[in-house]
């Protein structure tokens, strides 16, 4: 076997199980619209933006990896074939160099794929970076010769008449290689994906290929894959739709609610694209499109949606109400749980060695980070209320001392007793008015904390009950509440430090200044809060706070791709309606029939539209004598193409024929698989016309 040749035993080619139903567009909109061509263009490949530079470097490394893999395949074949020991030693040495180069190239590509900052928002707001996905790269493919040959062979048409259509399709494929990172780029990819549906129906019969190889590079490793199946092309484009959604979601400004909502929508649609690919395509030759990898990507997108939901909750929750803070804590716990599930998926055998180390590190950092935030917000809910109570008591003491009175506060559960003694004479109404005002604030805190809603929220906060007094007593006793809050702060600090430790182990994450800034800020905030709640006379051992029970206000949705949002017209529409003129149909050569009206009329029955079908022929009539047969399709009348003509138009042309008659071009179908054409290729027998 020569170096670079395909092995004799081929792996199963990629197939799309849902190809018949995946393009759900109304048949009239698709096939009867005027064909004006695509107006969408890709990005300028020579532009010098940060993202284009990154894509250029990715493409260059992909080509180098492809070259090294070909050299390795040839060297391995030579090593197995030779019996000369000296040659084997030389080849083994060469293999070691090739493998070393491959490893360096893959590490360089991994660093590029992990370059998340290129795809992040340019806003000055401080947010934890999201994980975007780079687009799959593809080689140029020239379909001109294969399509022309198939048009001549199968459709029996002059292929030179379709040069414009072939050029338009090639330009569309070239444009979709560099889509812009916005809605226009998504529409470009979906438009090309929809055109692939028509290309499949027109030029790819079930048991034959055009001999065209589609080359695509793995999104993460850069390893090239090649297949002749059009399903591989369709699946790769669909993968890029999902990847582009991840980039759009990552670049949103999440400092405002509108930006968060756009990011949520983008990540949900990315999850839908990857999930659709996983469920409808099989036998993918590249690891990024394998089942386990797609499952991991779907869960990663769902986790990032959940993170955006948490950011929106913290943005919209401006009050410091006890129950509101507990809800934020549970929302953070939910984010931590879903990222822990993603990390578990990344640890599976088929995915562990494939996923970039920076991705796994980022997911682990986020799992620890949001677990720490859940404990922090739980502590804030508990401790801030305790501080408010003590602040109110201090204010009362200050007022009474200024009036020459001393105060002793005795607290037992919800009972508050104030005892004071006079040192100077002051009118009673003055001191009462001064003290009642502050006492009312203390009582309002008590009532707020001890209401049923707060008690229910506290009971639902933890996975298990904390050790110590019952929660009902903790809720009413500020000292017990302070101790529980301090225990949560202690766990928050432990999680923060673990997140910073994992962050420090990854070289790529260490270069992300914004991530370092976020982790340092939240760690210092928790540390300050802990120092604030800690007391010099607090010699009691801090109890272990239980984990926070996760709960969310919005469950993420997996939004499947809606291909009908981009209406397209079949580029090769002039070949005729897909109901007859498709790759799965076989018909005989075009027959010319000269039909003249006799005394009994033309002697045939027509039915249907586009093309019109000869439904019946009168025995002994003019049509039968001319050679028309039941089941023939009329494709031209007097040389005028009528493949797309309506029933009434053909009838009118036949009735208005002169005495010399009319010349019909007809074809007869030999075989036809009606399953492949689906809803767009079913004849609608609107009317029947009998020529007598």
Legacy VTK file of the C-alpha trace (Angstrom):
# vtk DataFile Version 3.0
C-alpha trace
ASCII
DATASET POLYDATA
POINTS 692 float
0.000 0.000 0.000
1.352 3.412 -0.922
1.573 6.170 1.574
-1.693 8.112 1.792
-3.791 5.467 0.021
-7.095 4.374 1.519
-7.084 0.964 3.182
-8.829 -1.884 1.452
-11.205 -2.396 4.349
-13.190 0.816 4.685
-14.990 1.931 7.792
-18.761 2.442 7.537
-19.515 5.769 5.937
-21.472 8.354 7.833
-25.208 8.190 7.343
-28.037 10.527 8.206
-30.972 8.615 9.589
-33.260 11.592 9.439
-32.422 12.931 5.985
-35.936 12.469 4.641
-37.540 14.636 7.271
-34.822 17.082 8.220
-35.762 19.765 5.676
-39.318 20.654 6.534
-40.157 23.405 4.079
-43.426 23.816 2.199
-43.121 22.337 -1.291
-44.561 25.367 -3.137
-42.146 27.716 -1.361
-39.175 25.526 -2.190
-39.698 24.531 -5.774
-41.877 27.167 -7.394
-40.135 30.342 -6.253
-38.004 32.283 -8.641
-34.369 31.340 -8.464
-32.289 34.443 -7.818
-29.305 32.789 -6.179
-27.789 33.209 -2.756
-27.162 36.726 -1.497
-25.111 35.625 1.500
-21.355 35.800 1.515
-18.723 34.555 3.922
-16.134 36.614 5.750
-13.160 37.976 3.879
-10.530 35.220 4.259
-7.786 37.853 4.083
-9.169 40.027 6.882
-6.803 40.474 9.819
-9.194 40.223 12.751
-8.215 38.288 15.854
-10.654 35.516 14.967
-9.471 35.273 11.338
-5.842 35.057 12.458
-6.816 32.251 14.804
-8.641 30.417 11.998
-5.646 30.828 9.676
-3.323 29.330 12.267
-5.747 26.485 12.833
-5.897 25.766 9.096
-2.105 25.802 8.807
-1.676 23.399 11.737
-4.411 21.148 10.332
-2.494 20.859 7.056
0.741 20.087 8.894
-0.979 17.409 10.972
-2.406 15.895 7.797
1.079 15.802 6.237
2.658 14.220 9.329
-0.075 11.577 9.542
0.463 10.626 5.908
4.194 10.287 6.555
3.501 8.159 9.616
1.119 5.896 7.682
3.726 5.362 4.963
6.491 4.712 7.493
4.343 2.202 9.389
3.537 0.349 6.168
7.227 0.229 5.272
8.134 -0.972 8.767
5.657 -3.858 8.498
6.648 -4.771 4.953
10.455 -4.771 5.195
12.558 -7.620 6.556
15.826 -5.658 6.540
16.783 -4.898 10.132
18.793 -1.818 9.176
15.838 -0.387 7.288
13.607 -1.149 10.261
15.913 0.782 12.582
15.929 3.770 10.228
12.147 3.701 9.856
11.663 3.353 13.625
13.836 6.409 14.190
11.859 8.336 11.580
8.604 7.263 13.238
9.782 8.622 16.579
10.480 12.017 14.960
7.083 12.028 13.222
5.233 11.112 16.420
7.099 13.826 18.296
6.150 16.407 15.660
2.538 15.254 15.759
2.432 15.641 19.513
3.813 19.173 19.317
1.345 20.128 16.588
-1.592 18.732 18.564
-0.492 20.615 21.660
-0.238 23.820 19.639
-3.692 23.217 18.175
-5.103 22.480 21.623
-3.777 25.801 22.846
-5.449 27.540 19.905
-8.734 25.719 20.490
-8.562 26.691 24.145
-8.058 30.353 23.281
-11.420 31.340 24.722
-10.581 35.020 25.089
-10.798 35.591 21.314
-14.480 34.679 21.376
-15.399 36.504 24.612
-17.318 39.750 24.842
-15.452 43.053 24.602
-17.512 44.480 27.469
-15.687 45.752 30.526
-18.010 43.759 32.801
-16.322 41.042 34.836
-17.881 37.641 34.077
-16.577 34.114 34.179
-15.533 33.248 30.575
-17.634 30.781 28.615
-16.283 27.838 26.597
-16.826 28.351 22.837
-16.109 25.806 20.135
-13.983 26.428 17.042
-15.381 25.679 13.588
-14.430 22.588 11.638
-12.141 23.382 8.730
-12.612 21.860 5.285
-10.686 21.635 2.046
-11.920 23.037 -1.234
-13.922 20.565 -3.310
-14.394 20.898 -7.078
-17.719 19.348 -8.054
-17.768 20.722 -11.599
-16.698 17.606 -13.494
-18.677 15.031 -11.423
-21.892 17.076 -11.625
-21.546 17.663 -15.362
-20.937 13.988 -16.013
-23.947 12.983 -13.923
-26.203 15.510 -15.684
-25.197 14.102 -19.066
-25.475 10.480 -17.999
-28.532 10.471 -15.772
-30.631 13.439 -16.881
-29.580 13.301 -20.541
-29.184 17.073 -20.591
-26.500 19.299 -22.076
-24.245 19.880 -19.053
-22.863 23.123 -20.504
-26.267 24.689 -19.838
-25.781 24.188 -16.083
-22.405 25.870 -15.649
-24.049 28.853 -13.948
-25.844 26.629 -11.413
-22.696 24.629 -10.672
-20.673 27.822 -10.191
-23.315 29.229 -7.840
-23.253 26.101 -5.700
-19.442 26.126 -5.562
-19.448 29.792 -4.509
-21.968 29.008 -1.776
-19.749 26.237 -0.427
-16.721 28.500 -0.525
-18.616 31.199 1.383
-19.815 28.834 4.109
-16.187 27.955 4.969
-15.781 31.400 6.579
-19.139 32.395 8.087
-19.398 35.648 9.997
-19.958 35.369 13.750
-23.534 36.657 13.719
-27.005 35.837 12.439
-25.896 36.249 8.820
-23.238 33.559 9.312
-25.828 31.174 10.737
-28.157 31.819 7.809
-25.302 31.121 5.403
-24.580 27.737 7.006
-28.276 26.786 7.106
-28.727 27.847 3.486
-25.885 25.590 2.391
-27.231 22.768 4.569
-30.642 23.113 2.895
-29.053 23.103 -0.555
-27.289 19.857 0.348
-30.726 18.296 0.704
-31.465 19.071 -2.959
-27.978 18.030 -4.025
-28.525 14.701 -2.291
-31.841 14.154 -4.081
-30.486 15.228 -7.471
-27.060 13.614 -7.656
-26.578 10.945 -4.988
-28.429 7.688 -5.663
-28.658 5.167 -2.789
-26.000 2.725 -3.988
-23.590 4.980 -5.819
-21.389 7.987 -5.133
-20.017 10.682 -7.400
-16.456 9.794 -6.446
-16.061 13.135 -4.672
-14.215 13.096 -1.329
-15.224 15.539 1.385
-12.301 16.454 3.660
-12.972 17.907 7.115
-10.636 18.460 10.059
-11.515 17.577 13.633
-12.556 20.676 15.551
-10.318 19.950 18.553
-7.464 17.724 17.375
-7.106 18.806 13.747
-7.003 15.171 12.586
-8.332 15.036 9.004
-11.220 12.807 7.992
-12.391 11.990 4.495
-15.565 10.355 3.198
-17.476 10.207 -0.044
-20.847 10.175 1.716
-22.738 13.450 1.470
-24.007 12.792 4.994
-20.495 13.594 6.264
-20.680 16.994 4.583
-24.135 17.651 6.015
-23.137 16.545 9.503
-20.013 18.716 9.473
-22.007 21.776 8.422
-24.544 21.085 11.164
-21.679 20.784 13.659
-20.456 24.212 12.576
-23.955 25.610 13.128
-23.738 24.478 16.747
-20.146 25.723 17.088
-21.075 29.139 15.713
-23.922 29.392 18.234
-21.384 28.762 21.030
-19.239 31.640 19.755
-22.245 33.953 19.531
-23.284 33.021 23.064
-19.781 33.566 24.446
-19.467 37.059 22.980
-22.685 38.444 24.508
-22.439 41.208 27.095
-23.833 39.453 30.164
-23.789 42.556 32.354
-27.373 43.293 31.244
-30.482 41.111 31.199
-30.889 41.421 27.405
-27.371 40.095 26.783
-27.921 37.220 29.201
-31.142 36.253 27.407
-29.339 36.257 24.040
-26.567 34.090 25.474
-29.132 31.643 26.898
-30.857 31.384 23.529
-27.563 30.841 21.679
-26.326 28.097 24.013
-29.716 26.353 23.949
-29.668 26.345 20.140
-26.093 25.045 20.175
-27.229 22.185 22.410
-30.100 21.520 19.987
-27.773 21.365 16.975
-25.383 18.931 18.677
-28.265 16.822 19.966
-29.870 16.707 16.484
-26.529 15.616 15.052
-26.184 12.887 17.688
-29.682 11.510 17.087
-29.805 11.669 13.272
-26.264 10.918 12.075
-24.158 7.822 12.697
-20.761 6.337 11.785
-18.972 9.668 12.083
-15.293 9.322 11.086
-14.081 12.113 13.391
-14.110 12.100 17.183
-15.756 15.507 17.526
-18.903 14.093 15.885
-18.956 10.785 17.761
-21.798 9.977 20.140
-19.856 10.407 23.414
-18.324 13.715 22.298
-21.664 15.127 21.175
-23.247 14.032 24.452
-20.505 15.888 26.304
-21.037 19.009 24.185
-24.791 18.977 24.795
-24.239 18.805 28.559
-21.599 21.535 28.388
-24.012 23.855 26.584
-26.756 23.095 29.119
-24.330 23.921 31.942
-23.482 27.267 30.341
-27.201 28.009 29.987
-27.608 27.280 33.695
-24.714 29.617 34.464
-26.425 32.398 32.502
-29.649 31.770 34.421
-27.714 32.232 37.683
-26.235 35.497 36.395
-29.697 36.767 35.510
-31.028 35.821 38.967
-28.212 37.680 40.713
-28.725 40.658 38.392
-32.470 40.903 39.001
-32.350 40.080 42.729
-31.445 43.481 44.132
-33.087 43.141 47.560
-31.447 41.449 50.522
-34.536 39.576 51.605
-33.786 36.391 53.507
-35.590 34.069 51.065
-34.160 35.849 47.990
-30.593 35.203 49.127
-31.410 31.549 49.785
-32.816 31.226 46.248
-29.572 32.634 44.821
-27.635 30.082 46.897
-29.709 27.209 45.494
-29.313 28.568 41.955
-25.528 28.564 42.365
-25.664 25.001 43.686
-27.600 24.000 40.569
-24.879 25.431 38.322
-22.249 23.520 40.283
-24.210 20.280 39.899
-24.532 20.533 36.119
-20.841 21.363 35.705
-19.994 18.370 37.896
-22.043 16.233 35.501
-20.118 17.676 32.545
-16.829 16.890 34.296
-18.027 13.339 34.877
-18.855 13.012 31.153
-15.419 14.352 30.228
-13.831 11.663 32.405
-15.282 8.799 30.372
-12.721 6.617 28.556
-13.645 7.655 24.999
-13.677 11.367 25.834
-11.006 11.736 28.510
-8.026 11.675 26.149
-9.825 13.774 23.529
-11.107 16.799 25.447
-8.498 19.577 25.915
-7.038 19.722 29.401
-7.964 23.405 29.608
-11.634 22.530 29.034
-11.664 19.942 31.799
-9.835 22.362 34.097
-12.282 25.174 33.337
-15.276 22.920 34.028
-13.752 21.793 37.331
-12.980 25.400 38.287
-16.577 26.386 37.591
-17.973 23.450 39.571
-15.910 24.498 42.607
-16.511 28.214 42.044
-20.298 27.981 41.986
-20.357 25.538 44.901
-18.441 28.156 46.872
-20.921 30.830 45.799
-23.831 28.686 46.994
-22.324 28.539 50.497
-21.451 32.235 50.390
-24.996 33.358 49.583
-26.395 31.019 52.216
-24.046 32.619 54.743
-25.040 36.109 53.604
-28.711 35.286 54.125
-28.023 34.030 57.651
-25.381 36.515 58.798
-26.796 39.754 57.418
-29.986 39.260 59.392
-27.967 38.684 62.541
-26.021 41.884 61.909
-29.208 43.844 61.414
-30.548 42.663 64.764
-27.364 43.595 66.609
-27.197 46.958 64.826
-30.742 47.759 65.924
-29.962 46.885 69.552
-26.812 49.029 69.460
-28.777 51.960 68.108
-31.280 51.610 70.962
-28.476 51.477 73.517
-26.871 54.591 72.069
-30.105 56.566 72.191
-30.870 55.590 75.760
-27.314 56.294 76.930
-27.492 59.743 75.403
-30.642 60.379 77.445
-28.905 59.239 80.636
-30.395 55.753 80.776
-28.761 52.357 80.833
-30.105 49.354 78.936
-29.977 45.655 79.465
-31.242 43.485 76.652
-32.356 39.981 77.432
-33.170 37.789 74.451
-34.884 34.465 74.666
-36.189 33.058 71.415
-38.580 35.681 70.056
-39.067 37.536 73.351
-37.223 40.845 73.760
-37.123 42.455 77.227
-35.568 45.901 77.750
-34.709 46.980 81.307
-33.310 50.433 81.997
-32.648 52.677 84.983
-32.685 56.447 85.287
-29.546 58.392 86.226
-30.990 61.817 85.416
-34.516 63.140 85.182
-35.863 63.127 81.589
-39.489 63.292 80.548
-40.932 59.854 80.024
-42.473 60.683 76.671
-39.036 61.619 75.272
-37.279 58.393 76.160
-40.244 56.266 75.111
-40.485 57.935 71.729
-36.750 57.428 71.232
-36.770 53.779 72.200
-40.019 52.653 70.627
-38.782 53.666 67.179
-35.742 51.375 67.409
-37.656 48.589 69.121
-40.091 48.561 66.217
-37.196 47.949 63.809
-35.998 45.037 65.939
-39.469 43.547 66.028
-39.843 43.981 62.244
-36.657 41.941 61.745
-38.010 39.278 64.041
-41.301 39.096 62.200
-39.603 38.906 58.810
-37.256 36.142 59.854
-39.814 34.066 61.671
-42.519 34.106 59.040
-43.589 30.856 57.426
-41.943 31.645 54.093
-38.501 32.116 55.632
-38.823 29.029 57.769
-39.895 26.928 54.770
-37.018 28.294 52.666
-34.488 27.449 55.364
-35.825 23.907 55.741
-35.457 23.377 51.941
-31.974 24.904 51.748
-29.844 21.952 52.859
-29.453 18.455 51.501
-29.423 17.194 55.105
-30.196 18.885 58.414
-27.203 20.625 60.017
-25.908 19.402 63.349
-26.929 21.393 66.408
-30.216 23.011 67.386
-33.340 22.569 65.239
-33.648 24.923 62.272
-36.683 26.588 63.825
-34.518 27.647 66.747
-31.635 28.626 64.462
-33.958 30.920 62.537
-35.010 32.771 65.713
-31.675 32.799 67.504
-29.163 35.260 65.975
-26.204 33.588 67.636
-27.065 30.161 66.221
-27.709 31.760 62.882
-24.308 33.401 62.983
-22.631 30.070 63.760
-24.370 28.333 60.854
-23.514 31.196 58.529
-19.890 31.050 59.640
-19.843 27.303 58.878
-21.110 28.019 55.356
-18.444 30.680 54.900
-15.808 28.203 55.945
-16.964 25.748 53.266
-17.118 28.576 50.751
-13.483 29.462 51.450
-12.435 25.823 51.031
-14.184 25.655 47.643
-12.736 28.991 46.534
-9.235 27.816 47.348
-9.802 24.553 45.473
-10.997 26.482 42.414
-7.878 28.657 42.551
-5.673 25.585 42.950
-7.149 23.871 39.851
-6.874 27.152 37.967
-3.184 27.393 38.825
-2.462 23.923 37.446
-3.493 24.835 33.878
-1.078 27.012 31.910
-3.782 28.184 29.507
-6.173 29.223 32.276
-3.406 31.118 34.052
-3.158 33.368 30.993
-6.832 34.353 31.313
-6.641 37.534 33.401
-10.397 37.935 33.701
-10.802 34.466 35.217
-8.018 35.156 37.706
-9.699 38.436 38.583
-13.084 36.794 39.205
-11.666 34.021 41.380
-9.563 36.443 43.444
-12.476 38.821 43.952
-14.963 36.227 45.223
-12.316 34.622 47.436
-11.463 37.962 49.068
-15.150 38.751 49.496
-15.767 35.490 51.348
-12.626 35.971 53.419
-13.695 39.481 54.447
-17.130 38.203 55.378
-15.618 35.411 57.454
-13.305 37.845 59.263
-16.271 40.088 59.930
-18.273 37.277 61.531
-15.362 35.808 63.477
-14.948 36.880 67.132
-12.003 36.826 69.458
-14.033 35.138 72.191
-15.473 32.531 69.823
-13.815 29.373 71.092
-16.535 26.981 69.902
-15.466 24.619 67.158
-17.099 25.564 63.851
-19.676 22.967 62.849
-19.681 21.375 59.405
-22.305 23.004 57.188
-24.287 20.608 54.958
-24.348 20.965 51.180
-26.874 23.281 49.567
-29.848 21.671 47.849
-29.796 22.734 44.181
-32.850 24.341 42.639
-33.427 26.557 39.617
-36.040 29.031 38.477
-35.559 28.101 34.789
-34.679 24.715 33.394
-32.644 24.873 30.176
-34.309 23.829 26.924
-32.662 22.008 24.050
-33.880 23.923 20.992
-33.556 21.787 17.825
-32.490 23.531 14.613
-35.313 24.971 12.536
-34.166 24.765 8.937
-37.359 26.372 7.623
-36.205 29.771 8.910
-33.994 30.083 5.810
-36.074 29.614 2.665
-34.070 28.365 -0.307
-34.775 27.512 -3.910
-33.220 24.461 -5.495
-30.218 25.693 -7.472
-30.702 22.883 -10.009
-34.434 23.530 -10.296
-34.275 23.622 -14.101
-33.630 19.853 -14.132
-37.294 19.415 -13.273
-39.502 18.614 -10.277
-37.970 16.246 -7.730
-41.095 14.114 -7.857
-39.752 12.656 -11.120
-36.324 14.079 -11.884
-34.203 12.854 -8.995
-31.239 10.527 -8.568
-33.402 7.639 -7.393
-35.665 7.643 -10.459
-34.943 5.963 -13.801
-36.634 6.845 -17.050
-36.232 6.045 -20.690
-35.005 8.437 -23.381
-37.185 11.354 -24.382
-39.688 10.367 -27.093
-41.134 12.778 -29.622
-44.810 12.222 -30.320
-46.624 14.089 -33.087
-50.234 14.310 -32.037
-53.009 15.445 -34.385
-56.611 16.016 -33.449
-59.012 13.538 -35.002
-62.766 13.408 -35.182
-62.890 11.920 -31.680
-60.458 14.493 -30.232
-56.938 13.784 -28.992
-57.936 10.640 -27.136
-56.017 11.052 -23.827
-56.575 11.995 -20.186
-54.185 14.252 -18.276
-53.727 14.550 -14.530
-51.522 16.391 -12.051
-49.062 19.252 -12.171
-45.333 19.657 -12.697
-44.979 17.537 -14.732
-48.365 16.632 -16.196
-49.084 12.889 -16.330
-50.844 11.020 -19.107
-53.370 9.226 -16.922
-55.185 7.389 -19.706
-55.188 6.751 -23.445
-58.345 5.978 -25.423
-57.891 2.656 -27.276
-57.672 3.256 -30.992
-57.569 7.013 -30.500
-55.170 9.552 -31.918
-52.918 9.483 -28.860
-52.497 5.721 -28.932
-51.779 5.739 -32.645
-49.159 8.469 -32.113
-47.355 6.343 -29.520
-48.502 7.854 -26.205
-48.831 5.418 -23.314
-50.514 5.621 -19.980
-47.968 6.767 -17.357
-45.985 9.005 -19.697
-44.914 12.441 -18.451
-45.114 15.437 -20.779
-41.852 17.401 -20.543
-42.244 19.706 -23.553
-44.964 20.945 -25.917
-43.789 22.095 -29.346
-40.244 22.377 -27.977
-41.264 24.536 -25.021
-40.160 23.068 -21.660
-43.176 22.293 -19.502
-41.642 20.254 -16.684
-42.855 22.898 -14.231
-46.046 23.746 -16.100
-49.403 23.592 -14.385
-52.164 21.264 -15.489
-54.231 24.100 -16.971
-51.320 25.478 -18.996
-50.657 22.142 -20.729
-54.345 21.617 -21.402
-54.592 25.083 -22.937
-51.584 24.445 -25.201
-53.042 21.159 -26.419
-56.495 22.590 -27.106
-55.063 25.540 -29.013
-52.993 23.404 -31.364
-53.371 23.989 -35.092
-54.524 21.541 -37.718
-50.962 20.404 -38.246
-50.997 18.998 -34.721
-48.683 19.349 -31.771
-45.312 17.808 -30.973
-44.993 16.367 -27.443
-41.790 15.349 -25.679
-42.566 12.585 -23.192
-40.670 10.230 -20.887
-41.626 6.965 -19.205
-40.486 6.130 -15.680
-38.928 2.691 -15.208
-38.253 2.698 -11.453
-38.964 5.197 -8.735
-38.398 5.053 -4.985
-41.232 7.191 -3.621
-39.858 7.102 -0.046
-36.952 9.433 -0.671
-38.860 12.380 -1.999
-41.054 12.751 1.042
-43.653 15.451 1.264
-42.125 17.655 -1.411
-42.329 15.046 -4.170
-45.879 13.734 -3.911
-48.147 14.392 -6.880
-51.249 16.371 -6.076
-54.037 15.341 -8.448
-55.908 18.604 -8.415
-57.781 18.122 -11.647
-58.277 15.621 -14.416
-58.856 16.612 -18.024
-60.230 14.166 -20.595
-59.637 14.991 -24.242
-62.407 13.548 -26.336
LINES 1 693
692 0 1 2 3 4 5 6 7 8 9 10 11 12 13 14 15 16 17 18 19 20 21 22 23 24 25 26 27 28 29 30 31 32 33 34 35 36 37 38 39 40 41 42 43 44 45 46 47 48 49 50 51 52 53 54 55 56 57 58 59 60 61 62 63 64 65 66 67 68 69 70 71 72 73 74 75 76 77 78 79 80 81 82 83 84 85 86 87 88 89 90 91 92 93 94 95 96 97 98 99 100 101 102 103 104 105 106 107 108 109 110 111 112 113 114 115 116 117 118 119 120 121 122 123 124 125 126 127 128 129 130 131 132 133 134 135 136 137 138 139 140 141 142 143 144 145 146 147 148 149 150 151 152 153 154 155 156 157 158 159 160 161 162 163 164 165 166 167 168 169 170 171 172 173 174 175 176 177 178 179 180 181 182 183 184 185 186 187 188 189 190 191 192 193 194 195 196 197 198 199 200 201 202 203 204 205 206 207 208 209 210 211 212 213 214 215 216 217 218 219 220 221 222 223 224 225 226 227 228 229 230 231 232 233 234 235 236 237 238 239 240 241 242 243 244 245 246 247 248 249 250 251 252 253 254 255 256 257 258 259 260 261 262 263 264 265 266 267 268 269 270 271 272 273 274 275 276 277 278 279 280 281 282 283 284 285 286 287 288 289 290 291 292 293 294 295 296 297 298 299 300 301 302 303 304 305 306 307 308 309 310 311 312 313 314 315 316 317 318 319 320 321 322 323 324 325 326 327 328 329 330 331 332 333 334 335 336 337 338 339 340 341 342 343 344 345 346 347 348 349 350 351 352 353 354 355 356 357 358 359 360 361 362 363 364 365 366 367 368 369 370 371 372 373 374 375 376 377 378 379 380 381 382 383 384 385 386 387 388 389 390 391 392 393 394 395 396 397 398 399 400 401 402 403 404 405 406 407 408 409 410 411 412 413 414 415 416 417 418 419 420 421 422 423 424 425 426 427 428 429 430 431 432 433 434 435 436 437 438 439 440 441 442 443 444 445 446 447 448 449 450 451 452 453 454 455 456 457 458 459 460 461 462 463 464 465 466 467 468 469 470 471 472 473 474 475 476 477 478 479 480 481 482 483 484 485 486 487 488 489 490 491 492 493 494 495 496 497 498 499 500 501 502 503 504 505 506 507 508 509 510 511 512 513 514 515 516 517 518 519 520 521 522 523 524 525 526 527 528 529 530 531 532 533 534 535 536 537 538 539 540 541 542 543 544 545 546 547 548 549 550 551 552 553 554 555 556 557 558 559 560 561 562 563 564 565 566 567 568 569 570 571 572 573 574 575 576 577 578 579 580 581 582 583 584 585 586 587 588 589 590 591 592 593 594 595 596 597 598 599 600 601 602 603 604 605 606 607 608 609 610 611 612 613 614 615 616 617 618 619 620 621 622 623 624 625 626 627 628 629 630 631 632 633 634 635 636 637 638 639 640 641 642 643 644 645 646 647 648 649 650 651 652 653 654 655 656 657 658 659 660 661 662 663 664 665 666 667 668 669 670 671 672 673 674 675 676 677 678 679 680 681 682 683 684 685 686 687 688 689 690 691
